[in-house]
Amino acid sequence: MIRADLHVHTCYSIDCLTRPDEIARRCLEIGIDCVAVADHNTIAGALKLRESAALKVIVGEEISTPGGEIMGLFLNEEVPAGLSAQQTISRIHSQGGLVALPHPFGRSLFWLGNQLTSAEILSQIDIIEAFNSRTPFSSGNAEATKLARDSGKPASAGSDAHTLSEIGRAYVEMPDFNGPEDFLSSLAQGRIVGRKSSHLVHFHSVWARVKKRTCRGRLPPPV
């Protein structure tokens, strides 16, 4: 069995300062065997970590759409932000990737609802993120778990780490796998282990955004 944190960010995301090499060291320290790197609208960080890390790395991307964020896993090519949900899903599937719905009840404005949980979109989703450590309220994770169960989709879990200390706060203990189809089979047999992160972690993301905007061109290149 392996421990897979299926939602991690690197400094290639606009709201994160954590370098890929730091993530690799942290995973080895705490016993995380696999990470899905899903930076915002880029796969550069995932590719960087995969080429240098002694752990299993799933190349992912958290992609912005008008209806909310969609996660692609096992990607070979970057999917551009701003496409419709249907177009984004099609781009992911066309390259053999899997489509995951991250934090479905964790980030949407309550008066808008979640536009990605319609029957039409759910029919095209492969995975529901049932536990996200950064989801503000436990009820959001409970609703996501119910959505996965009711829709018959495999449930994933991830820390959504934007800092080193968050890595491993949520993971799936699952059989090892090779490739997307094997991953789905292993995920269906997995056991979710998770605990929520402090609300204070979001201030780190705000600080990262501010620092990157004010120090544009003066930050050292990611390692």
N, C-alpha and C positions, 0 to 999 in steps of 0.2 A: 504493500500500500504506500501511496505517496501523499504528501500534504501540498495542496495546490491553492495558492491565493490567486483568485481569478479576476482581480481588478486592482492594478497597481499603476501609479503614474511616475514618470521621470521628469527631469528638468527640461525635456522637450515640450512639456505642457506649459501653457502660459502661467499656470498657477502653482507651479511646483519648482523647487530648487534642488531636488535630490538627484545626484548623478548616478548613471547606470552602474558604475563600479562600486558605489556605496551600497546599492541595492543588492548586488551579488554577494558582498561580504555579509550584509545583515541577514540574508536568507540562510547562508551557511551557519551563522551563529545561532539562529533560532529554530533551525530544522525545517525550513520551507524548501521543498524539493522542486517546485514548479511555480512559475508566475505567469499570468497573462498581463502583459504590458499594454494598457489601453489609453495612450495619451490622447489629448484632445486634438482631433483633426490632423494627426500625423502618425506615421509608423516609424519615424526615424529613431526614436528612443528604443523601441522594441528591437529593431534591427541591430542597434548598437550593443544592447545587452546580449542578444542572442549570439553575436559573433565572438564575445569575450567571456561569457559566464560559464561556469562549470555546473549549471543547473538547467532544467528544462524550461524553455522560454516560448510561450505562445505569442505570436505577433498579432496584436490587436490594435484597435483604434476606437475611441469614443467619438462618434460622428454627430455633429450638430445638424438637425433637420428643423424645419419650421414647426413640427409637432413635438419636438423633444429630442433627447439623445438616444442613438442606437449604437450598439457595440458590435463591431465585426471582429471575429476571431479566426485565426489561421489564414491571415491575409498575405498576399504576395505583392499587392499594389495598394497605394493609398486611395481612399475614397474621399472625394472632395466634400467639403461642408456645404450646406445650403440646398442640397437636393431634397426632393420630397421623400417621405418615408418609403414609399414604394420604389422609387428610383434607387435609394440607398440600399435597400434590401436586395434589389436586383443586382447591383454592383458587387455586393458581398458574395452572393450565391454564384455569380458568374465566374468568380475566380476560385470556386471550391471552398469558400469560407463558411463559417457558421454565424448566424444572427442571434445576438443576445439582447434582451431588454434590461438595461441596468436601472437599478433603483426606481421601479415603476411608480411607486407611491412615496418617493422621498424628496423630489425636487420640484414637482409641478405646482404652480400657483393654484390654490384650492378653488378659486372661482373659475378657472379655466378647465379643471379636470385634467385627466391624462389622455391625450389624443392618440396614444400609441397602444391602448388596451382595447381598442375596438375589435370585434370578431374578425374583420377583414385583415387587420394588421397581425393579430395574434395567429392567424392561420399560416402566416409566413415566417413566424418567429421560431427559432430552434430551441432557445434556452431562456428561462426567466431567472434573473438574479433575485433569489429569495432572501438573501441576507447581505446587507451592505452596512459596514460599520459606521459610515458617515451619515446614514439616514437619521434625521433628527429625532424621530419618535419611533418607539418600538412597534406601534400600531402599523407603521408603514411597512416594516419587514413582515409583520403578521399578514397583512393584506397581500404582499408579494408572494408569500408562501402559499396562501390560499389560491392565488391566481395560477401559480404553477401547478398546483394539485388539480384545480378545476379544469384547466386547459390541457392537462396531460403532458406538460412540458417538463424536461429535466430541470432541476433547480440547481443554481450555482450560488457561490458565495465569494465575496471579496472584501478586502479591507478598504478599497478605494483610497489607498495610502498616497498621501502627498508629502509625507515626512517619513523618515526612517523608523521612528518609534511606532508608527501605525502598521507597518508591514506585519502580516500574520495575525492580525486581530480577528480576521475571519478567513477561513479556508475550507476546502473540501478534502476530506480523507477518502481517497478513491484508488482503485486499481490503476497501475501505470497504463499508458496508452501510446499508440502510434497513429497519428493522423486524426482528422476530424471525425470520421465515423466511429472509430475506436474510442475517441474521446467521449462521444455522446453515450455510448454503451457503458463506459466506465463511470461517467457522471451519474447515470441513472442508478448505479450501485453505491454511490458515495454517501458519506455522512457529513453534514454541515456542522462545523464548529465555529462559533462566533461570539464576539462581545462588542458592544458599541464603543466608539471612540468618544472622548469628551467633545462637547460643542466647541471648545476652545481651539480645536485643530483647524477650524475654518479660518481663524485669524492668520494662521500660517499661509494659507492660500491667498488671502487678501494681501499679505505682506509680499508674497512672491510676485503677485501681479504688479504691485506698486514698484518694487525694486527693479523688475524687468523693464517697466515703462520709463522709469527715471534714469536707469543706467544703461539704456539701449546702446549697444555697441561697445560697452566698457566691461561687460561681464566676461570672465574667462570661458573659453569654449567647453562644452560638456565633455567629460572623459568617458 
